[in-house]
Amino acid sequence: MLEQTGDGPAGIPVVSVVGKSNAGKTTLLEKLVSEAKRRNWRVAAVKHDVHGFEMDRPGKDTWRFAQAGADTVVISSPKKIAILEAVREEQDLDAVIALIRGVDLIFTEGYKHGKKPKIEVFRAAAHRELLCAPEELIAIATDTAFDTGVPCYGLDDAAGLCDLIAAKFGVRGSAS
């Protein structure tokens, strides 16, 4: 059953941007993050990568620490902190978002099977049917019309989608 509140840690709303391959998920998420920042929202973005990833570069100090056997490597500077942690198995979305703090909203890309509210990106030229059931969705970002009872927005309507998120989850942003 879909979590109606989309709550993450400390009640932070979580909204997953989902869709089939080449639907435009990353492009829409970039627009949503930009619009959220325009509204002075502090935002986290979590990318789900089923193929695995490598963030560190061979030869760099943090890479060398990991190669030596460190299970967790942290790099910290005056403006950023990154934590690279080796895990024994894939972590579910709740475990990943539990690491996030100090934001007004968490967006995820992927996690199509997660139990968080979703915005599905759908392009008529690339797909035949929706990936998600209507009850899983708070909106559809699309270039076509659907009669599912789920609000539809244009693929570029980040402002409209952020208005929906603000109304549905009470996101107001942080004072600067």
C-alpha positions, 0 to 999 in steps of 0.5 A: 500500500502506498504511504499517503504522507510520503514521509521520510526521516523527521516527517520530510516528504519523499516524492519518487520520479519514475518512468520507463527507460528514456522517459525523461526522468532525469530531465524532469527531476533537474527541473523540479530541483531547480524550481524547488530551489527557486522557492527556497526549498532545501532539497535532497535528490536520491538516484537509484542505480540498479547497475551499481556505480563508482563515484571515486576515481582511481588513484585519489586518496579516498579511492586508495583508502577503500582499496586498502579495505576501509568499509566507509570512506568520508571526504569533507570540505568546507562546502561538501561532505561525501560518504562512500559506504560498502554495503553487503546488500542493496539498501531499501529506500527507507534506509537510504533516506534515513541518512538525509537531514536538513532538507524540506523535501526528498526527491528520488529518481527510480525506486519504482517499486518503493511505497512512496508517492510517485510522479510518473514521466510518460512519453507517448512516442516511447511507451504504450502504457503507464508503469504504475497503477493510478493509486501509486501516483500523485501526478503524471508528467506527460505529452498526452492525456490520461483519464485515470483520475490522476492529475496530468502535467506537461513534461516541462511543468515543474512549477505546477508539479511543485505547486502540487507538492507544496499543497499536498505535503505542506512544503514551505521551504526554509528561511534563508 
